[in-house]
Each structure stands twice: as C-alpha cells, then as structure tokens.
C-alpha cells in the first residue's frame, strides 16, 4: 500500500492531498470519515466475541481539508449488545458522526431460512483496474457492469488510512460501504445525488482485501433518494449498506448542499 490518507499529529489527524473527494478539491472524501469513525470505535470498544454488526455514518456538513479529531462515547454496554458513538470535528466544528452496534456471537440457529442472499457469481479480478477519464478514485476499482446500470464492482484499498497502521477488516468494510451511493444512485449521464449518510450492516467481516458491492435497489422522488447494495467478499455475502442522498448537480465544484 502507498502513503496514508492521514498523519497523526498530537491529537489531530492531518489529511494528505489524496484525501480529497470527487465533489470539490476543498473537501475530504466522505468515505474517509466513515473509515476514521470505524477505526476509533474499533480501537476503543472491540472485544473478542463481540462483532460489529452495524455502523451508521451521518455526513451532514462540508468536510474541509483540515486536521480532524475523533471522539468516542460508550452509550450502552450490555451482556449481548454494546452501543457506541463517534464524533468527527475540525476547527470549524462537527462535520460528521457515527454510531456502532456490537453484538455478542453465539451458536448459529438451525433450520431452513425462507430467504438467503446468494453468493456472488463474479470472479475476483485477474488484471489491474482500467483507468478511466476524469476523477480517479484513491482505491482500485473494477467495474463489472457499466456505470449507471444496475451496478456491480470490486474494490480494493490502495492507501493506508492513518500513518503505517494496517487496515482492519472492519475499517476496510466501512471505507467500501460509502460506494453504495454512486453504485445505487448513479445514472448513465453521471451521479446527480450526494449521500447524506450510509448505514452498513454486517453478519461477518470481509476476508481478504477485496470487497464486492452490488446495487440492489434505488428509489427517488422530489430530489431525495435512497439506495441499497449487498456487500460481498470472495467467499460470499457479508452484509448490506443503505444510503440516503439528495440531488446535487455538479456546479462550481459540486459542494455538498447543507440542510
């Protein structure tokens, strides 16, 4: 992997130039805020036998290219359920928040389930990803279907998140989950919705460095959209991600429209 998105400097995390997102050169990529939240929550609250089952990331403010801090809070620590929050801030104030639910592992129930998400029939990529025109993502991306159609894609991180820290499976999943919005909400002439959040739900963590994302639904009306994807690894499905988004024509750099 190449240089990290953030460098630790005292209590702050300083972004590198390649941490910029596609909407504006002055904005951090929203996926990195989810990754930072997952990293902080995992460092503080992970425990053997407890599994991160949900991560909700709220992206409610422009994220400037400034040093960030991440603070976490334990909301509930029960025998089978642990709930924790994270708040991400810059010198300008709070820019994002996240909430995580950790569930206690136990014996898998028997019996036949009425509905089971099938394994993906897309083989892992065998060649380097193609380089398209325009903005290039700071991760390896293999499109299985054309952009703007019901989408399938493989992803692999190319950069570390903070300094020389290895990416954990949970952080890797949190980073990949933000791609639910462009995959589910794009149309053939481009992406006209910017996500205000994303909610990742996991039955298990991804194995290996490849994450597959498959669009499974989109509904929009009056400039408000919701989309959903199934998350995969090379062994099969691992969970889902749902996003909400608002119409955001790319004008003058395409900054996030604040509510």
C-alpha positions in Angstrom: 0.0 0.0 0.0 1.1 3.6 -0.6 1.0 6.6 1.6 -1.7 7.1 4.2 -4.7 9.4 3.9 -3.9 10.9 7.4 -0.9 11.5 9.5 -1.2 11.7 13.3 0.0 15.0 14.8 -0.6 15.1 18.5 -4.4 14.7 19.0 -5.2 15.5 15.3 -5.2 13.6 12.1 -3.8 15.7 9.2 -5.1 14.9 5.7 -2.9 14.2 2.8 -3.7 15.8 -0.6 -5.1 12.5 -1.9 -7.7 12.6 0.8 -9.8 14.9 -1.4 -13.1 13.8 -2.7 -14.8 14.0 -6.1 -17.2 16.8 -5.4 -14.7 19.5 -4.6 -10.9 19.9 -4.2 -11.6 21.6 -0.9 -13.5 18.7 0.6 -12.4 15.5 2.3 -13.8 12.3 0.8 -16.8 11.3 2.9 -15.7 7.6 2.9 -12.7 8.6 4.9 -14.9 9.9 7.7 -16.6 6.6 8.0 -13.2 4.9 8.0 -11.9 7.2 10.8 -15.1 6.6 12.8 -14.8 2.8 12.4 -11.1 2.9 13.4 -11.7 4.9 16.5 -14.7 2.8 17.6 -12.8 -0.4 17.0 -9.7 0.8 18.9 -11.9 1.7 21.9 -14.7 -0.9 22.0 -13.7 -4.0 20.1 -13.6 -7.2 22.2 -13.3 -10.9 21.3 -16.7 -12.4 20.9 -18.3 -9.0 20.1 -19.0 -8.4 16.4 -19.5 -5.0 14.8 -23.0 -5.6 13.3 -23.9 -2.0 12.3 -22.2 1.3 11.5 -24.2 4.4 10.7 -22.3 7.4 9.4 -24.0 10.8 9.1 -22.3 13.2 6.7 -24.2 16.4 7.4 -21.6 19.1 6.7 -18.9 20.0 4.2 -15.7 18.3 5.3 -12.9 20.8 4.7 -9.3 19.7 4.1 -8.3 20.4 7.7 -7.0 18.3 10.5 -9.7 16.3 12.2 -10.3 14.8 15.7 -12.4 11.8 16.6 -14.1 11.5 20.0 -16.0 8.3 21.1 -18.6 7.7 23.7 -20.0 4.5 25.1 -23.8 4.6 25.0 -24.7 1.2 26.4 -22.6 -1.8 27.5 -24.9 -4.8 28.0 -24.2 -8.5 28.1 -25.1 -9.1 24.5 -25.2 -5.6 23.0 -22.7 -2.8 23.1 -23.5 0.6 21.5 -21.0 3.4 20.9 -20.9 6.8 19.1 -18.1 8.8 17.4 -18.0 12.5 16.6 -15.6 13.8 14.0 -14.6 17.5 14.1 -12.3 20.1 12.6 -11.5 23.6 14.0 -14.8 24.7 12.2 -16.9 22.4 14.3 -18.5 18.9 14.0 -18.6 17.6 10.4 -19.8 14.0 10.9 -21.0 11.5 13.5 -21.3 7.7 13.6 -23.0 5.1 15.7 -22.0 1.5 16.1 -23.7 -1.6 17.4 -21.7 -4.6 18.5 -23.5 -7.9 19.1 -22.3 -11.0 21.0 -21.5 -14.0 18.9 -23.4 -17.3 19.7 -24.4 -20.6 18.1 -26.0 -20.2 14.7 -29.7 -21.3 14.8 -30.6 -24.4 12.8 -33.5 -24.9 10.4 -34.2 -23.7 6.9 -34.4 -20.0 6.3 -37.0 -18.6 4.0 -34.7 -16.2 2.3 -30.9 -16.4 1.9 -28.9 -13.9 -0.1 -27.0 -15.9 -2.7 -23.2 -15.9 -3.2 -21.9 -13.6 -5.9 -21.1 -15.2 -9.2 -18.5 -12.6 -10.2 -14.9 -14.0 -10.0 -12.2 -11.8 -8.4 -10.4 -9.5 -10.8 -7.4 -11.0 -12.5 -6.0 -7.9 -14.2 -5.2 -4.4 -12.9 -8.2 -2.0 -12.9 -8.8 0.1 -16.0 -8.0 3.8 -15.7 -11.0 6.0 -16.8 -11.2 9.7 -17.6 -11.9 12.4 -15.1 -11.6 11.9 -11.3 -9.8 8.8 -10.4 -10.7 7.1 -7.1 -8.0 6.7 -4.5 -8.7 2.9 -4.4 -8.6 0.1 -7.0 -12.0 -0.2 -8.7 -13.1 -2.9 -11.2 -16.5 -2.2 -12.8 -18.3 -5.5 -13.5 -21.2 -3.6 -15.1 -21.2 -0.3 -17.0 -21.5 2.9 -14.9 -25.2 4.0 -14.5 -26.6 0.5 -14.9 -27.6 -1.8 -12.0 -24.1 -2.0 -10.7 -21.5 -4.5 -9.6 -18.0 -3.6 -8.7 -14.9 -5.0 -6.9 -12.9 -2.6 -4.7 -9.5 -2.8 -3.0 -7.9 -0.2 -0.9 -4.7 1.3 -2.2 -3.8 3.6 0.7 -3.5 3.1 4.4 -5.9 5.3 6.5 -3.6 6.6 9.3 0.2 6.5 9.2 1.5 3.0 8.9 -1.4 1.2 10.6 -2.7 -1.9 8.8 -6.3 -1.7 7.7 -8.5 -4.0 9.7 -11.4 -5.8 8.1 -14.0 -3.6 9.8 -12.3 -0.4 8.6 -12.0 -1.9 5.1 -15.7 -2.6 5.1 -16.5 0.9 6.4 -14.5 2.5 3.6 -16.1 0.4 0.9 -19.6 1.0 2.2 -19.7 4.6 1.1 -19.5 3.4 -2.5 -23.1 2.3 -2.1 -24.3 5.8 -3.1 -22.6 6.1 -6.5 -23.4 2.5 -7.3 -27.1 2.6 -6.4 -27.8 6.3 -7.2 -25.9 6.9 -10.5 -27.5 7.2 -13.9 -25.9 6.9 -17.3 -25.0 10.6 -17.6 -23.5 10.8 -14.2 -24.1 10.9 -10.4 -26.7 13.5 -9.5 -27.2 12.6 -5.8 -24.8 13.1 -3.0 -25.2 10.9 0.1 -26.0 12.4 3.5 -25.3 9.2 5.3 -24.7 5.5 5.0 -25.7 2.5 7.2 -23.5 -0.6 7.0 -24.9 -3.9 8.4 -22.6 -6.9 8.7 -23.2 -10.5 9.6 -19.5 -11.1 9.3 -16.3 -9.2 8.5 -14.7 -9.4 5.0 -11.9 -11.8 4.4 -9.0 -10.6 2.3 -8.5 -7.2 0.7 -11.3 -7.4 -2.0 -14.8 -6.1 -1.3 -17.6 -6.6 -3.8 -20.5 -4.2 -4.0 -23.8 -5.0 -5.8 -26.6 -2.5 -6.3 -29.9 -4.0 -5.3 -32.3 -1.0 -5.1 -32.9 2.7 -5.8 -36.0 4.9 -5.1 -36.0 8.7 -5.6 -38.6 11.5 -5.6 -38.5 15.2 -5.2 -34.7 15.3 -5.1 -34.4 12.8 -2.3 -33.1 9.3 -2.9 -32.4 6.1 -1.1 -30.3 3.2 -2.4 -29.1 -0.1 -1.2 -26.3 -2.6 -2.0 -25.2 -6.0 -1.0 -21.6 -6.3 0.3 -19.5 -9.3 -0.7 -16.1 -10.8 -0.3 -14.6 -13.6 -2.3 -16.3 -16.1 -0.1 -19.9 -14.7 -0.4 -22.2 -12.0 1.0 -21.2 -10.3 4.2 -24.0 -7.7 4.7 -25.8 -4.7 3.3 -25.5 -0.9 3.0 -28.3 1.6 2.7 -27.8 5.3 1.9 -30.0 8.4 1.7 -29.0 11.2 -0.7 -30.1 14.5 -2.0 -30.0 15.9 -5.5 -26.7 17.8 -6.1 -25.9 19.0 -9.6 -22.2 19.3 -10.1 -21.9 23.1 -10.4 -18.9 25.1 -9.4 -17.1 22.1 -7.9 -20.2 20.4 -6.7 -20.0 21.1 -3.0 -22.3 19.3 -0.6 -25.7 21.0 -0.2 -26.2 21.6 3.5 -29.6 21.2 5.1 
